[in-house]
Amino acid sequence: MTYTGGVDSTIANLARRVEAGDDLSRDQLLTLTERGPQHPEELLYWSGRIREARFGRCVKLCSIVPGKLGGCAEDCKWCAQSLAWPAGASCAASGKSNRTPKGRIVDAARSAWRNGVANIGIVNSGRRPSRRDIDAVVEAAGAIRGDPECGIDLCASLGQVTRDQADGLAAAGFRRYHHNLETSRRFFPTMVTTHAYDDRLRALAAARSAGLEVCCGGIFGLGESWEDRVDLALALRDVVKPVAVPLNFLHPIPGTPLENALPMPPMEILSIIALFRLAMPSADIKIAGGREVNLRDLQSWVFQAGATSLMVGDYLTTTGRAVADDLRMLADLGLNPVKAWPGE
């Protein structure tokens, strides 16, 4: 972008405070949600400038592979794996709810590494992992780490782990644990009733206590307000302190309560990314599920908005676009996929 700022002094002044090392307050972030949609070019100019000052032209790629799919007893309204909704019940009845064979997980890791992906997450459905779940992912991790041609970092996303389980994952070579807060504490009970917000915070604390890095973000387009988005950003920044912040955008799935939700406007998504960059200037902000269906031709703009990472390949119950297309997009933008940040 050739825009050099100056249309909205309020946005510029707040962004300069971020550049100077200040944390923006809740009121200041809410001001950005009011001014940003009126002057998106100003908001994206500053969010992109702050991203580049800290990360340069480097980006990271990550991928996920299901360790166990479907059959989940939780009632997250956006999720096609929940037995509470027709989509999840249909998946279970068809026999598609199953554990992924170790060989397929290892193949996914090898393929991701060859494509320049820095880390891969093994993701299980369900509220919390059983002993069998832990044993299966530990065994898969051992096979991946034992491959001399695959140096990919490992992430686990298994739900509400205990400290002992997290210790076991760390000992098995997992570097990172992923567990999203999803939305604000206030809005969360309208989307999930089978567990509480604090249950998620306890799992994240257990992972961090075990020495695992934390990957934690949310999903947007559920009907939440801008205030909810700001409060999620603050919970992440001030309480969770994740190294990576995945941002997902609702891809409505038939047979879930949100099946008729409208796609999010691309400029609104870009404003959300910019908000999180200004709220968390040093975090690795990762664009994950829903980008293809919601952003369409504006997917490349996520980096100007402040993103530093991209999830590539397929998701859990939906298909992503070809990795080659994402690599071409990065090359066209002059961005460099790295497997470690400079100095890491």
Beta strands, then each sheet from edge to edge (+ up, - down):
strand 1: 58-69
strand 2: 98-99
strand 3: 119-124
strand 4: 153-157
strand 5: 176-178
strand 6: 213-215
strand 7: 218-220
strand 8: 244-249
strand 9: 284-287
strand 10: 309-311
strand 11: 336-337
sheet 1: 2+ 1- 3- 4- 5- 6-
sheet 2: 2+ 1- 10- 9- 8- 7-
sheet 3: 2+ 1- 11-
end
